[in-house]
């Protein structure tokens, strides 16, 4: 059977019958061709490469012996043309399949990325929210919580910026973890008050259960009635009075020997005002006391009486001096 370019194209496309396949394979394996030293590229179709290399060997052999008749050269050129077509088609199919594979991988990765949900509160706003696992989170003013629409099988991880009271549904197989300003809070099931506004000292007050609070270099374990204050990477463990954790949810303000500079930030978030403390010595004074849903004026009057300062209110700005 004569090996023609048309037959080679049929062979490459898998359209040959048994006799034609046998003829092409016999031609490819014919002893009249010298072995070729080159190896196929990983990007080249094997069948096309075999045709190419064997034709290449045959052309080299003809060149060394001084060439062949015009008819034979024409037939070789036809075979060479067919081989080029086979290689071009094979390469095109290869790169098309590679492009589809890359697109499929990218789509698969996108599908695997969890959908994140973010809830926020404004100044003066308190908001209660339920998580997919049944846990409850109450956000204090000017806070933000981000969590996946569906928790994975291994861990329940959320991110907090601000202050929130967590009532975590117990699940020993899936720990609950909170990332907040570089601190990690990890529990199985408990209730606690976590405060972690950016650029401010963080604190954790535990109402019940057991909580692990950690930095990159230190960690502490707390149970009900215990608290930890974090300034940078330094952790200081203390005790708290009953009813202190989450007191703000009942519109209570409890200050436990806190400097006026930090109290001013709480006032700003609760009442939606800008508070300026002009005197550094006044800002450093400590205050301890409780208030039940006071107005801004009542709060400032009482603080000013105890800490001996004056203040002015101009629109949304409070100046303490």
PyMOL commands that set and color helices and strands:
alter all, ss='L'
color gray80, all
select helices_A, chain A and resi 5-13+18-28+46-64+70-112+247-250+260-271+280-283+296-307
alter helices_A, ss='H'
color red, helices_A
select strands_A, chain A and resi 116-120+127-130+136-139+144-148+155-167+175-180+183-187+191-196+202-208+210-214+219-223+226-231+234-239+252-259+274-277+286-292+311-314+317-320
alter strands_A, ss='S'
color yellow, strands_A
deselect
rebuild
show_as cartoon
